Structures are given as C-alpha cells and as structure tokens.
Amino acid sequence: MYTVTVIRDFISRHFLIGGDWGAENDLHSHHYKIELMLEGNR
C-alpha cells in the first residue's frame, strides 16, 4: 500500500459588505491549513 500526503497553508483576505459587521467590514485575513492524503495499492 502507498500513501501520499500534501500539507499546505494559505491566508485568505476579505471584508464583509451589506451591513454593520463591525471590524469584519475592514479588510482582514484568516489562516487556513489543508491536508490531503491519498492511499492506494498501486
């Protein structure tokens, strides 16, 4: 059996519109981490 794993992180920046969302109306960022693992016999 074989296993391949890829782990990446990234930052997404955005702001909310259409209402009074406080600090969320200002440009801000979120940090994300994603992990993809694939397994197979060949």
N, C-alpha and C positions, 0 to 999 in steps of 0.2 A: 504494500500500500504506500502511496505517495501523498504527501501533504505540502501545499504551498500556501504561505501566508504573506499578505501585504498589509502593512500598517501605515497609515498616512494621517497627518493632521493638517488642518487648514483653518483660516479665520474668515468669517463672513461678516461684512459690514452692511448695515441698513439703518433706516429710520422709518417710523410709522407716520402715516398721514391720515387725515379724515377725522380727527378728534383730538381732545386734550389728553394725551397719554403721558404727560409729564416728561421725564428725562428720555422716555422712549421716542419722543418726537425729534430728538437730536441724533445725529449720526453716531452710532456706537457699534461695537463688534462683539462677536461670540466666537469662542474657540471650540472646534469640534475635532474628534478623533474617530477614525473609522478603521475597522479591521475586517479583512476579507480572508476567509480560509476555505480552500478547495481541497477535497480529498478524492482519491480515485485509485483504482487498481492498475491503471496504465499510465 
